[in-house]
C-alpha cells in the first residue's frame, strides 16, 4: 500500500495517495543473421562457419548451407541487435581471412 505523501499545491493538512505505476519493459528487437549465396565459397567452408559461429550441429549446418545454396539465402540464427552484429562481423572476418567472398547480413525480424 502506498504511503501518504505531500503533493505540491495541495491544501495544508490534506494528504494525497500517489500510486506507483509499474513500468513494463518490452524485449529488445530481434535480428536474423542471414548468409547469402555466391558461386565461389566452398560449401564445406559455409558448413564450418555455421557450426563455429552459430553453434549448430553438422546436420543443421548442412541444411542451412543447402538453403543458402538453393534459395540464395539462409537464416543462421535470430539474436539481439548487438549479438547479431557481432556474428555478422565474425563470419565476414573468417571469410576474408580464408579468401572467400561469402556475405552475411542482419535483418530486423
N, CA, C and O atoms as a MOPAC input file, in Angstrom:
PM7 MOZYME 1SCF
protein

 N      0.84800 1    -1.17200 1     0.00000 1
 C      0.00000 1     0.00000 1     0.00000 1
 C      0.89100 1     1.23100 1     0.00000 1
 O      1.92500 1     1.25800 1     0.66800 1
 N      0.49700 1     2.22800 1    -0.73500 1
 C      1.27900 1     3.45200 1    -0.83000 1
 C      1.13800 1     4.28100 1     0.43100 1
 O      0.08400 1     4.30500 1     1.06800 1
 N      2.20600 1     4.95000 1     0.77400 1
 C      2.24200 1     5.81300 1     1.94200 1
 C      1.77700 1     7.20300 1     1.53200 1
 O      2.17600 1     7.69000 1     0.47500 1
 N      0.93500 1     7.86300 1     2.34600 1
 C      0.51100 1     9.22000 1     2.00500 1
 C      1.72500 1    10.13200 1     1.87400 1
 O      2.68300 1    10.01800 1     2.64000 1
 N      1.67900 1    11.02800 1     0.90900 1
 C      2.79600 1    11.91900 1     0.64200 1
 C      2.24900 1    13.28900 1     0.30900 1
 O      1.20400 1    13.41300 1    -0.33100 1
 N      2.96000 1    14.32100 1     0.74400 1
 C      2.52200 1    15.68300 1     0.43800 1
 C      2.75200 1    15.96400 1    -1.03100 1
 O      3.79900 1    15.63800 1    -1.59200 1
 N      1.77200 1    16.56400 1    -1.62800 1
 C      1.84500 1    16.89900 1    -3.03900 1
 C      1.89800 1    18.41700 1    -3.14900 1
 O      1.08800 1    19.11000 1    -2.53400 1
 N      2.85200 1    18.94400 1    -3.93400 1
 C      2.92000 1    20.40500 1    -4.09200 1
 C      1.59400 1    20.95700 1    -4.58900 1
 O      0.98100 1    20.41200 1    -5.50700 1
 N      1.15600 1    22.06500 1    -3.95600 1
 C     -0.09200 1    22.70200 1    -4.38100 1
 C     -1.31300 1    22.18400 1    -3.64600 1
 O     -2.40500 1    22.72400 1    -3.82600 1
 N     -1.16400 1    21.14600 1    -2.81700 1
 C     -2.30000 1    20.60900 1    -2.07300 1
 C     -2.51600 1    21.48500 1    -0.83800 1
 O     -1.56600 1    22.08500 1    -0.33400 1
 N     -3.74000 1    21.56300 1    -0.35100 1
 C     -4.01700 1    22.38100 1     0.83100 1
 C     -3.37000 1    21.74800 1     2.06500 1
 O     -3.24300 1    20.52600 1     2.14100 1
 N     -2.95900 1    22.58400 1     3.04100 1
 C     -2.29400 1    22.06300 1     4.24700 1
 C     -3.20700 1    21.09800 1     4.99300 1
 O     -4.41700 1    21.30800 1     5.08500 1
 N     -2.61900 1    20.06000 1     5.51300 1
 C     -3.37500 1    19.07100 1     6.27500 1
 C     -4.01500 1    18.00000 1     5.41100 1
 O     -4.52000 1    17.00800 1     5.93500 1
 N     -4.00300 1    18.17900 1     4.10200 1
 C     -4.56300 1    17.13800 1     3.24800 1
 C     -3.45700 1    16.19700 1     2.80500 1
 O     -2.28700 1    16.57700 1     2.76100 1
 N     -3.81400 1    15.02700 1     2.49300 1
 C     -2.82300 1    14.04300 1     2.03000 1
 C     -3.30600 1    13.46900 1     0.70800 1
 O     -4.50400 1    13.32100 1     0.46800 1
 N     -2.37400 1    13.16400 1    -0.10800 1
 C     -2.71700 1    12.56200 1    -1.39600 1
 C     -2.00600 1    11.22000 1    -1.49000 1
 O     -0.88200 1    11.06300 1    -1.01300 1
 N     -2.64300 1    10.30000 1    -2.08100 1
 C     -2.03100 1     8.98600 1    -2.27200 1
 C     -1.55300 1     8.91700 1    -3.71200 1
 O     -2.32400 1     9.06500 1    -4.66000 1
 N     -0.26500 1     8.69100 1    -3.84000 1
 C      0.31400 1     8.57000 1    -5.17200 1
 C      0.57100 1     7.09900 1    -5.40400 1
 O      1.32800 1     6.47000 1    -4.66400 1
 N     -0.04300 1     6.55800 1    -6.41000 1
 C      0.15200 1     5.14100 1    -6.69100 1
 C      1.33400 1     4.95200 1    -7.61800 1
 O      1.55200 1     5.71400 1    -8.56000 1
 N      2.07400 1     3.92700 1    -7.32100 1
 C      3.23700 1     3.60200 1    -8.13900 1
 C      2.77000 1     2.88200 1    -9.40200 1
 O      2.01400 1     1.91200 1    -9.34300 1
 N      3.22800 1     3.37100 1   -10.51600 1
 C      2.89400 1     2.72700 1   -11.78500 1
 C      4.02800 1     1.79300 1   -12.16800 1
 O      5.20200 1     2.16000 1   -12.13100 1
 N      3.65500 1     0.60300 1   -12.53000 1
 C      4.67600 1    -0.35400 1   -12.94700 1
 C      5.13900 1    -0.03100 1   -14.35200 1
 O      4.33500 1     0.24400 1   -15.24300 1
 N      6.44600 1    -0.07000 1   -14.53500 1
 C      6.99000 1     0.11700 1   -15.86500 1
 C      7.16000 1    -1.24800 1   -16.50200 1
 O      7.73800 1    -2.16000 1   -15.91100 1
 N      6.66700 1    -1.36900 1   -17.67100 1
 C      6.82500 1    -2.62600 1   -18.38900 1
 C      7.86400 1    -2.42400 1   -19.46900 1
 O      7.73000 1    -1.57000 1   -20.34500 1
 N      8.89200 1    -3.22500 1   -19.38200 1
 C      9.93300 1    -3.15600 1   -20.39300 1
 C      9.61300 1    -4.15000 1   -21.48600 1
 O      9.29800 1    -5.30900 1   -21.21900 1
 N      9.69500 1    -3.69100 1   -22.70100 1
 C      9.46700 1    -4.61900 1   -23.78900 1
 C     10.81300 1    -5.23400 1   -24.18600 1
 O     11.85000 1    -4.58300 1   -24.05700 1
 N     10.80500 1    -6.45300 1   -24.65800 1
 C     12.06100 1    -7.09600 1   -25.03700 1
 C     12.71200 1    -6.35200 1   -26.20200 1
 O     12.02600 1    -5.71300 1   -27.00000 1
 N     14.02600 1    -6.43900 1   -26.29300 1
 C     14.70900 1    -5.73300 1   -27.37900 1
 C     14.31500 1    -6.32000 1   -28.73200 1
 O     13.96600 1    -7.49700 1   -28.81800 1
 N     14.36700 1    -5.51300 1   -29.78500 1
 C     14.03600 1    -6.04000 1   -31.11500 1
 C     15.04300 1    -7.10900 1   -31.52500 1
 O     16.21600 1    -7.04500 1   -31.15700 1
 N     14.58300 1    -8.07000 1   -32.27400 1
 C     15.44400 1    -9.17000 1   -32.70300 1
 C     15.83800 1    -9.00400 1   -34.16600 1
 O     15.12500 1    -8.39500 1   -34.96300 1
 N     16.98700 1    -9.56400 1   -34.48500 1
 C     17.53300 1    -9.50700 1   -35.84000 1
 C     17.95400 1   -10.90800 1   -36.25600 1
 O     18.53000 1   -11.66100 1   -35.47000 1
 N     17.65500 1   -11.24000 1   -37.50400 1
 C     18.10800 1   -12.53300 1   -38.01200 1
 C     19.39600 1   -12.33900 1   -38.78900 1
 O     19.56400 1   -11.36700 1   -39.52400 1
 N     20.30400 1   -13.29500 1   -38.60600 1
 C     21.56800 1   -13.26700 1   -39.32900 1
 C     21.37800 1   -14.15000 1   -40.55500 1
 O     21.06500 1   -15.33400 1   -40.43700 1
 N     21.57000 1   -13.56300 1   -41.72800 1
 C     21.29300 1   -14.24000 1   -42.99500 1
 C     22.58900 1   -14.37100 1   -43.79600 1
 O     23.30900 1   -13.39400 1   -44.00200 1
 N     22.86900 1   -15.58900 1   -44.23900 1
 C     24.01400 1   -15.82500 1   -45.09900 1
 C     23.52600 1   -15.81300 1   -46.54600 1
 O     22.47700 1   -16.37400 1   -46.86100 1
 N     24.29300 1   -15.17100 1   -47.41700 1
 C     23.90300 1   -15.02200 1   -48.82300 1
 C     24.75700 1   -15.91900 1   -49.71000 1
 O     25.93500 1   -16.14400 1   -49.43500 1
 N     24.15900 1   -16.42000 1   -50.76100 1
 C     24.84700 1   -17.33500 1   -51.67500 1
 C     25.79700 1   -16.59300 1   -52.60600 1
 O     25.55100 1   -15.45200 1   -52.99700 1
 N     26.88200 1   -17.26800 1   -52.94700 1
 C     27.77500 1   -16.80600 1   -54.01000 1
 C     28.26000 1   -18.05700 1   -54.74100 1
 O     28.06300 1   -19.17400 1   -54.26200 1
 N     28.88500 1   -17.87400 1   -55.88300 1
 C     29.30100 1   -19.01900 1   -56.69300 1
 C     30.72500 1   -19.47600 1   -56.41400 1
 O     31.24200 1   -20.33600 1   -57.12600 1
 N     31.37300 1   -18.91600 1   -55.38600 1
 C     32.78500 1   -19.20600 1   -55.18100 1
 C     33.12600 1   -19.83800 1   -53.83900 1
 O     34.06900 1   -20.62600 1   -53.76100 1
 N     32.39200 1   -19.51900 1   -52.79000 1
 C     32.69800 1   -20.04700 1   -51.46000 1
 C     32.34700 1   -21.53000 1   -51.40000 1
 O     31.22300 1   -21.91100 1   -51.72400 1
 N     33.29700 1   -22.37100 1   -50.98700 1
 C     33.01900 1   -23.81600 1   -50.90100 1
 C     31.94300 1   -24.12200 1   -49.85700 1
 O     31.88100 1   -23.49100 1   -48.80200 1
 N     31.10900 1   -25.09200 1   -50.17300 1
 C     30.02900 1   -25.48700 1   -49.26600 1
 C     30.58300 1   -25.94400 1   -47.91700 1
 O     29.98500 1   -25.68200 1   -46.87300 1
 N     31.72000 1   -26.62500 1   -47.94300 1
 C     32.32800 1   -27.12500 1   -46.71000 1
 C     32.69100 1   -25.96300 1   -45.77900 1
 O     32.52600 1   -26.05700 1   -44.56300 1
 N     33.18500 1   -24.86700 1   -46.36500 1
 C     33.54300 1   -23.69900 1   -45.56500 1
 C     32.29600 1   -23.09900 1   -44.91800 1
 O     32.32500 1   -22.71900 1   -43.74700 1
 N     31.21700 1   -23.01300 1   -45.66700 1
 C     29.96700 1   -22.46100 1   -45.14500 1
 C     29.47600 1   -23.30600 1   -43.97100 1
 O     29.04900 1   -22.76100 1   -42.95300 1
 N     29.53300 1   -24.61500 1   -44.10300 1
 C     29.10500 1   -25.50800 1   -43.02100 1
 C     29.97300 1   -25.28100 1   -41.78200 1
 O     29.45100 1   -25.19500 1   -40.67100 1
 N     31.28200 1   -25.18500 1   -41.96300 1
 C     32.18200 1   -24.97200 1   -40.82800 1
 C     31.90400 1   -23.64800 1   -40.12600 1
 O     31.90500 1   -23.57900 1   -38.89700 1
 N     31.66800 1   -22.60500 1   -40.90400 1
 C     31.37700 1   -21.29000 1   -40.32400 1
 C     30.08000 1   -21.33700 1   -39.52300 1
 O     30.00500 1   -20.78900 1   -38.42300 1
 N     29.07600 1   -21.98100 1   -40.06600 1
 C     27.79000 1   -22.09100 1   -39.35600 1
 C     27.97500 1   -22.86200 1   -38.06000 1
 O     27.42500 1   -22.47900 1   -37.02800 1
 N     28.73600 1   -23.93700 1   -38.10100 1
 C     28.98500 1   -24.70800 1   -36.88700 1
 C     29.75100 1   -23.87500 1   -35.86100 1
 O     29.40600 1   -23.86600 1   -34.67900 1
 N     30.77300 1   -23.18700 1   -36.30800 1
 C     31.64800 1   -22.46000 1   -35.39500 1
 C     30.98300 1   -21.23900 1   -34.77700 1
 O     31.07000 1   -21.04600 1   -33.56500 1
 N     30.33000 1   -20.41800 1   -35.57100 1
 C     29.80300 1   -19.15000 1   -35.07200 1
 C     28.34300 1   -19.18000 1   -34.63900 1
 O     27.87900 1   -18.27000 1   -33.95200 1
 N     27.61900 1   -20.22200 1   -35.03500 1
 C     26.20600 1   -20.29800 1   -34.67500 1
 C     25.88500 1   -21.53300 1   -33.84500 1
 O     24.72200 1   -21.80300 1   -33.54800 1
 N     26.92300 1   -22.28400 1   -33.46900 1
 C     26.78500 1   -23.44900 1   -32.58600 1
 C     25.75100 1   -24.46200 1   -33.08800 1
 O     24.96000 1   -24.98900 1   -32.30600 1
 N     25.76300 1   -24.72300 1   -34.37300 1
 C     24.84600 1   -25.70400 1   -34.95700 1
 C     25.58700 1   -27.02500 1   -35.14300 1
 O     26.79500 1   -27.04400 1   -35.38000 1
 N     24.85300 1   -28.11900 1   -35.03300 1
 C     25.47500 1   -29.40700 1   -35.29400 1
 C     25.66400 1   -29.57200 1   -36.80300 1
 O     25.15900 1   -28.77000 1   -37.58800 1
 N     26.39000 1   -30.61300 1   -37.20200 1
 C     26.73200 1   -30.80100 1   -38.61100 1
 C     25.49000 1   -30.89600 1   -39.49200 1
 O     25.44500 1   -30.28700 1   -40.56000 1
 N     24.48800 1   -31.64600 1   -39.06200 1
 C     23.27000 1   -31.82700 1   -39.86200 1
 C     22.52400 1   -30.50200 1   -40.05300 1
 O     22.11200 1   -30.17800 1   -41.16700 1
 N     22.35300 1   -29.74600 1   -38.98600 1
 C     21.64900 1   -28.45900 1   -39.07900 1
 C     22.43300 1   -27.47700 1   -39.93500 1
 O     21.85800 1   -26.76700 1   -40.76100 1
 N     23.74900 1   -27.43700 1   -39.73700 1
 C     24.59600 1   -26.54200 1   -40.52700 1
 C     24.51500 1   -26.90300 1   -42.00500 1
 O     24.49300 1   -26.01500 1   -42.85700 1
 N     24.47200 1   -28.18300 1   -42.31500 1
 C     24.36800 1   -28.62800 1   -43.70800 1
 C     23.02700 1   -28.21400 1   -44.30300 1
 O     22.96500 1   -27.79200 1   -45.45700 1
 N     21.95700 1   -28.33200 1   -43.52600 1
 C     20.63700 1   -27.92400 1   -44.01100 1
 C     20.59700 1   -26.42000 1   -44.30000 1
 O     20.03300 1   -25.99600 1   -45.30900 1
 N     21.19000 1   -25.62200 1   -43.42100 1
 C     21.23400 1   -24.17400 1   -43.64000 1
 C     22.05500 1   -23.86000 1   -44.88800 1
 O     21.65600 1   -23.03000 1   -45.70600 1
 N     23.20600 1   -24.52700 1   -45.03200 1
 C     24.06100 1   -24.32000 1   -46.20800 1
 C     23.31000 1   -24.65100 1   -47.48900 1
 O     23.41200 1   -23.91800 1   -48.47300 1
 N     22.55800 1   -25.74400 1   -47.48800 1
 C     21.79100 1   -26.12500 1   -48.68000 1
 C     20.70300 1   -25.09600 1   -48.98700 1
 O     20.41800 1   -24.81600 1   -50.15200 1
 N     20.10500 1   -24.54200 1   -47.95100 1
 C     19.09900 1   -23.49500 1   -48.16800 1
 C     19.75600 1   -22.27100 1   -48.80200 1
 O     19.19400 1   -21.66400 1   -49.71300 1
 N     20.94800 1   -21.90800 1   -48.31800 1
 C     21.69000 1   -20.78600 1   -48.89900 1
 C     21.98800 1   -21.08300 1   -50.36500 1
 O     21.80400 1   -20.22900 1   -51.23300 1
 N     22.44800 1   -22.29700 1   -50.62900 1
 C     22.83600 1   -22.68700 1   -51.98700 1
 C     21.63800 1   -22.72300 1   -52.94300 1
 O     21.73700 1   -22.25300 1   -54.07700 1
 N     20.51700 1   -23.27500 1   -52.49300 1
 C     19.36200 1   -23.47200 1   -53.36500 1
 C     18.45100 1   -22.25000 1   -53.46900 1
 O     17.84300 1   -22.01300 1   -54.51300 1
 N     18.35600 1   -21.47500 1   -52.38800 1
 C     17.40500 1   -20.35500 1   -52.36600 1
 C     18.08500 1   -18.98200 1   -52.33700 1
 O     17.41600 1   -17.94900 1   -52.34500 1
 N     19.40700 1   -18.98400 1   -52.30300 1
 C     20.13100 1   -17.72000 1   -52.34000 1
 C     20.38600 1   -17.08400 1   -50.98800 1
 O     21.14700 1   -16.12200 1   -50.88600 1
 N     19.75400 1   -17.61400 1   -49.95000 1
 C     19.90800 1   -17.06900 1   -48.60300 1
 C     19.42400 1   -18.07200 1   -47.57200 1
 O     18.56600 1   -18.90800 1   -47.85500 1
 N     19.97500 1   -17.98200 1   -46.39000 1
 C     19.55200 1   -18.87800 1   -45.31700 1
 C     19.76300 1   -18.20800 1   -43.97100 1
 O     20.78000 1   -17.55300 1   -43.74300 1
 N     18.79700 1   -18.37500 1   -43.08600 1
 C     18.86600 1   -17.77700 1   -41.75300 1
 C     19.68200 1   -18.69000 1   -40.84500 1
 O     19.38000 1   -19.87300 1   -40.69200 1
 N     20.72000 1   -18.11400 1   -40.24800 1
 C     21.60200 1   -18.87900 1   -39.35700 1
 C     21.18300 1   -18.77000 1   -37.90000 1
 O     21.51400 1   -19.64300 1   -37.09700 1
 N     20.46600 1   -17.72000 1   -37.54600 1
 C     20.02100 1   -17.53700 1   -36.16900 1
 C     19.33800 1   -16.20400 1   -35.99300 1
 O     19.40800 1   -15.33500 1   -36.86200 1
 N     18.66600 1   -16.04400 1   -34.84200 1
 C     17.96200 1   -14.81200 1   -34.51000 1
 C     18.47700 1   -14.34600 1   -33.14700 1
 O     18.47900 1   -15.11200 1   -32.18300 1
 N     18.91100 1   -13.09200 1   -33.07700 1
 C     19.58400 1   -12.57600 1   -31.89300 1
 C     19.20300 1   -11.12600 1   -31.63600 1
 O     18.56600 1   -10.47900 1   -32.46700 1
 N     19.60400 1   -10.62500 1   -30.46400 1
 C     19.50600 1    -9.19800 1   -30.17000 1
 C     20.46400 1    -8.46400 1   -31.12400 1
 O     21.37800 1    -9.07400 1   -31.67800 1
 N     20.25200 1    -7.17500 1   -31.30800 1
 C     20.98700 1    -6.40500 1   -32.31400 1
 C     22.50300 1    -6.50000 1   -32.15300 1
 O     23.20400 1    -6.74200 1   -33.13600 1
 N     23.02200 1    -6.31900 1   -30.94900 1
 C     24.46800 1    -6.35200 1   -30.73100 1
 C     25.05600 1    -7.72300 1   -31.03200 1
 O     26.12000 1    -7.83000 1   -31.64100 1
 N     24.36400 1    -8.76400 1   -30.60600 1
 C     24.84800 1   -10.13200 1   -30.84400 1
 C     24.83300 1   -10.43400 1   -32.33700 1
 O     25.78500 1   -11.01200 1   -32.86200 1
 N     23.75700 1   -10.04600 1   -33.02800 1
 C     23.65400 1   -10.28300 1   -34.47300 1
 C     24.76900 1    -9.55600 1   -35.21000 1
 O     25.38000 1   -10.12200 1   -36.11600 1
 N     25.04300 1    -8.31000 1   -34.83600 1
 C     26.10400 1    -7.54100 1   -35.48900 1
 C     27.46500 1    -8.20100 1   -35.27500 1
 O     28.28800 1    -8.23800 1   -36.19000 1
 N     27.70000 1    -8.71500 1   -34.08700 1
 C     28.95800 1    -9.40600 1   -33.79800 1
 C     29.09100 1   -10.66700 1   -34.63300 1
 O     30.16400 1   -10.94800 1   -35.16600 1
 N     28.01800 1   -11.42500 1   -34.75200 1
 C     28.04600 1   -12.66000 1   -35.55100 1
 C     28.35300 1   -12.33800 1   -37.01200 1
 O     29.14900 1   -13.03000 1   -37.64600 1
 N     27.72900 1   -11.29800 1   -37.54400 1
 C     27.97500 1   -10.89300 1   -38.93300 1
 C     29.45100 1   -10.54500 1   -39.11600 1
 O     30.07900 1   -10.97300 1   -40.08500 1
 N     29.99900 1    -9.77300 1   -38.19100 1
 C     31.41200 1    -9.39300 1   -38.27900 1
 C     32.33000 1   -10.60800 1   -38.19800 1
 O     33.31800 1   -10.68400 1   -38.92800 1
 N     32.01800 1   -11.55100 1   -37.32800 1
 C     32.84100 1   -12.75900 1   -37.19600 1
 C     32.83900 1   -13.56800 1   -38.48000 1
 O     33.88800 1   -14.03100 1   -38.92900 1
 N     31.66700 1   -13.74000 1   -39.07000 1
 C     31.56100 1   -14.50600 1   -40.31900 1
 C     32.32000 1   -13.79800 1   -41.43700 1
 O     33.07000 1   -14.42900 1   -42.18100 1
 N     32.12200 1   -12.49100 1   -41.55000 1
 C     32.78700 1   -11.74000 1   -42.61600 1
 C     34.30800 1   -11.76800 1   -42.44700 1
 O     35.03600 1   -11.88500 1   -43.43200 1
 N     34.78700 1   -11.66400 1   -41.21900 1
 C     36.22900 1   -11.70700 1   -40.96400 1
 C     36.79700 1   -13.07500 1   -41.31100 1
 O     37.86700 1   -13.16600 1   -41.91300 1
 N     36.09100 1   -14.14200 1   -40.93900 1
 C     36.54800 1   -15.50300 1   -41.25500 1
 C     36.58200 1   -15.71800 1   -42.76500 1
 O     37.51400 1   -16.33700 1   -43.28000 1
 N     35.57600 1   -15.21400 1   -43.47800 1
 C     35.52200 1   -15.36300 1   -44.93400 1
 C     36.66800 1   -14.59400 1   -45.59200 1
 O     37.31900 1   -15.11300 1   -46.49900 1
 N     36.91800 1   -13.36400 1   -45.14400 1
 C     38.02400 1   -12.57600 1   -45.70500 1
 C     39.35900 1   -13.25600 1   -45.45400 1
 O     40.20700 1   -13.33400 1   -46.34300 1
 N     39.53800 1   -13.75000 1   -44.23000 1
 C     40.79600 1   -14.39300 1   -43.87300 1
 C     41.04200 1   -15.63700 1   -44.72600 1
 O     42.18100 1   -15.94100 1   -45.07900 1
 N     39.96300 1   -16.35500 1   -45.05400 1
 C     40.08500 1   -17.55800 1   -45.87400 1
 C     40.09100 1   -17.23400 1   -47.37000 1
 O     40.29300 1   -18.12500 1   -48.19500 1
 N     39.87100 1   -15.96400 1   -47.72300 1
 C     39.87600 1   -15.55600 1   -49.12400 1
 C     38.60400 1   -15.88200 1   -49.87600 1
 O     38.62400 1   -16.08200 1   -51.09000 1
 N     37.48200 1   -15.93700 1   -49.14500 1
 C     36.18800 1   -16.23600 1   -49.77400 1
 C     35.30400 1   -14.99100 1   -49.79100 1
 O     35.38800 1   -14.16100 1   -48.88500 1
 N     34.45800 1   -14.85100 1   -50.81100 1
 C     33.57700 1   -13.67100 1   -50.90600 1
 C     32.23700 1   -13.84100 1   -50.17600 1
 O     31.28500 1   -13.11600 1   -50.46500 1
 N     32.15400 1   -14.77300 1   -49.24900 1
 C     30.91900 1   -15.04500 1   -48.52200 1
 C     30.36900 1   -13.76500 1   -47.89200 1
 O     31.11500 1   -12.99200 1   -47.29000 1
 N     29.06600 1   -13.54800 1   -48.03400 1
 C     28.40400 1   -12.36800 1   -47.48400 1
 C     27.40400 1   -12.78900 1   -46.40500 1
 O     26.72700 1   -13.81000 1   -46.52400 1
 N     27.33300 1   -11.99500 1   -45.37600 1
 C     26.41500 1   -12.26200 1   -44.25900 1
 C     25.83100 1   -10.91000 1   -43.84300 1
 O     26.56100 1    -9.92400 1   -43.73500 1
 N     24.52200 1   -10.86500 1   -43.61000 1
 C     23.86800 1    -9.62400 1   -43.23700 1
 C     22.90500 1    -9.88800 1   -42.07600 1
 O     22.57300 1   -11.03500 1   -41.77400 1
 N     22.46700 1    -8.80600 1   -41.43500 1
 C     21.43800 1    -8.94000 1   -40.41100 1
 C     20.21200 1    -8.14800 1   -40.83000 1
 O     20.32200 1    -7.07500 1   -41.42200 1
 N     19.04500 1    -8.68800 1   -40.51600 1
 C     17.78100 1    -8.05600 1   -40.88600 1
 C     16.84800 1    -8.05500 1   -39.69200 1
 O     16.80200 1    -9.03300 1   -38.94600 1
 N     16.10800 1    -6.98700 1   -39.49600 1
 C     15.12800 1    -6.92800 1   -38.42000 1
 C     14.05900 1    -7.98600 1   -38.65400 1
 O     13.63000 1    -8.23000 1   -39.78100 1
 N     13.64800 1    -8.59700 1   -37.57000 1
 C     12.61100 1    -9.64700 1   -37.65100 1
 C     11.25200 1    -8.99500 1   -37.63300 1
 O     10.23500 1    -9.68700 1   -37.69100 1

